[in-house]
Amino acid sequence: MPSSVNVMMIKCGRGCRVTAWQRQARVFWRFSGDGKYPLLALMFALLAIADVSMAQEQKQLTERFLAASFWGHPPRPSLLWITKKIKPAIRQILGHDMKRLRLRYWRQGERSVWILAEVGKERAITFAVLVEKDRIARLRVLKYRESRGWQIRERFFTDQFSGVMLAADGALDRPLDNIP
């Protein structure tokens, strides 16, 4: 193994978090060392590169959304802890429990941005919501992982959320079109 991978493995002792690309790199070096599986080794290397680039792309989209939402100067993020007290309200709105302990959001005056992830039909969809004066001002899909229904990323679909707010019963105040 190259020395950089050895250093990575030495520094990462018990209790540290190993990212997916680090695990893939370890498998890559294990299979590429004896030369028996060059195609498999190449596949793992490409997966490692793709994993890192997709994470960077989502981070860049998030940063751009924040910059546009707060005129180039986003505030520091805050955390909303999902406590027993607010879990019933979340369950009423979403129709299911939220599997997270906290949500990160950015707030400045009456504007706030929330980065959320929900499972669509089978896989997670990450999206950003700009809320202003208790109404959705803008919604943007940051990462779509489903194999079908990609139309929700398009502006014609996300624009229908502008101006929507929650009614007293936790439902949206107007109907929205679905993707057939």
C-alpha positions in Angstrom: 0.0 0.0 0.0 1.1 3.6 -0.6 2.4 5.4 2.4 -0.5 7.9 2.4 -3.0 5.1 2.9 -0.9 3.6 5.6 -0.8 7.0 7.4 -4.6 7.3 7.0 -5.1 3.9 8.5 -2.6 4.6 11.4 -4.3 7.9 12.2 -7.7 6.4 12.2 -7.7 4.3 15.3 -10.6 3.1 17.4 -13.7 5.2 17.5 -13.0 7.4 14.6 -15.3 7.9 11.6 -14.2 6.4 8.4 -15.9 7.9 5.3 -17.2 5.7 2.5 -14.5 6.8 0.1 -11.8 5.8 2.6 -13.3 2.4 2.9 -13.4 2.1 -0.9 -9.8 3.3 -1.2 -8.8 0.5 1.2 -10.6 -2.1 -0.9 -9.0 -0.6 -4.0 -5.5 -1.0 -2.6 -6.2 -4.5 -1.3 -7.4 -5.7 -4.8 -4.9 -3.8 -6.9 -1.9 -5.0 -4.9 -1.6 -8.4 -6.5 -2.9 -7.4 -10.0 -5.5 -10.2 -10.1 -8.5 -7.9 -10.2 -7.5 -4.7 -12.2 -11.1 -4.0 -13.4 -12.5 -4.3 -9.9 -9.7 -2.1 -8.6 -10.5 0.5 -11.2 -14.2 0.4 -10.4 -13.5 1.0 -6.7 -11.3 3.9 -7.6 -13.9 5.5 -9.8 -16.6 5.0 -7.0 -14.3 6.7 -4.5 -13.8 9.7 -6.8 -17.5 9.9 -7.7 -18.5 9.8 -4.0 -16.3 12.7 -3.1 -17.4 14.8 -6.2 -21.1 14.2 -5.4 -20.6 15.4 -1.8 -18.7 18.4 -3.0 -21.4 19.2 -5.6 -24.2 19.1 -2.9 -22.0 21.3 -0.6 -21.5 23.9 -3.4 -25.2 23.9 -4.3 -26.0 24.5 -0.6 -23.5 27.3 -0.3 -24.9 28.9 -3.5 -28.5 28.7 -2.2 -27.5 30.2 1.1 -25.6 33.0 -0.6 -28.5 33.8 -2.9 -31.0 33.6 0.0 -29.0 36.0 2.3 -27.6 38.4 -0.3 -24.1 37.0 -0.3 -23.8 37.0 3.5 -25.3 33.9 5.1 -25.6 33.9 8.9 -24.0 31.2 11.0 -26.0 27.9 11.2 -28.3 27.1 14.1 -29.6 23.8 15.3 -33.2 22.8 16.1 -33.1 19.8 18.4 -35.9 17.3 17.8 -37.2 16.8 21.3 -40.1 14.8 22.7 -42.0 18.1 22.9 -41.9 18.9 19.2 -42.0 15.3 17.8 -45.9 15.2 17.7 -46.1 18.4 15.6 -43.4 17.0 13.2 -45.3 13.7 13.0 -48.6 15.5 12.2 -47.0 17.6 9.4 -44.9 14.9 7.8 -47.1 11.9 8.5 -44.2 10.0 10.0 -41.5 10.4 12.6 -38.3 12.2 11.7 -35.3 10.0 12.1 -32.9 12.8 13.0 -31.9 14.3 16.4 -31.4 17.8 15.1 -32.0 20.0 12.0 -29.5 22.6 10.8 -30.9 25.9 9.7 -29.8 29.5 8.9 -31.9 32.5 10.1 -31.5 36.2 9.6 -34.5 38.4 10.5 -37.7 36.9 9.1 -35.8 34.7 6.6 -34.6 31.2 7.3 -33.2 28.4 5.2 -33.7 24.7 5.9 -31.8 21.9 4.2 -34.0 18.8 4.5 -33.9 15.2 3.2 -36.9 13.0 2.6 -37.3 9.6 1.1 -39.2 9.8 -2.2 -40.4 6.5 -3.5 -37.3 4.6 -2.7 -34.3 7.0 -2.1 -33.5 10.2 -0.4 -34.1 13.6 -1.9 -32.2 16.6 -0.5 -33.8 20.0 -0.9 -33.4 23.5 0.4 -36.3 25.7 1.5 -36.2 29.5 2.0 -39.0 30.6 4.3 -39.8 34.3 4.7 -42.7 35.6 6.9 -43.9 32.0 7.5 -44.3 31.3 3.7 -42.1 29.4 1.3 -40.2 31.9 -0.7 -38.1 29.4 -2.7 -37.5 25.7 -2.9 -34.6 24.0 -4.7 -33.8 20.3 -5.1 -30.1 19.9 -4.3 -29.7 16.1 -4.8 -32.2 13.8 -6.5 -31.3 10.1 -6.1 -34.4 8.4 -7.6 -34.4 6.7 -10.9 -37.6 8.3 -12.1 -39.6 11.5 -11.4 -36.6 13.8 -12.1 -39.0 16.5 -13.1 -39.3 17.7 -9.5 -35.8 19.3 -10.0 -37.2 21.6 -12.7 -38.3 25.1 -12.0 -41.9 24.5 -13.4 -42.4 22.1 -10.5 -40.6 23.9 -7.6 -42.1 27.3 -8.5 -45.5 26.1 -7.4 -44.3 26.1 -3.7 -43.6 29.8 -3.7 -46.0 31.5 -1.3 -47.3 28.3 0.3 -47.7 28.2 4.0 -48.9 25.8 6.6 -52.6 26.0 7.6 -53.6 25.6 11.3 -54.1 21.9 10.8 -50.5 21.4 9.6 -51.5 20.9 5.9 -50.4 23.2 3.1 -52.8 26.1 2.5 -53.3 25.2 -1.2 -53.1 22.1 -3.4 -49.9 21.3 -5.4 -49.5 19.3 -8.6 -47.9 15.9 -8.5 -45.6 14.4 -11.1 -47.5 11.7 -13.0 
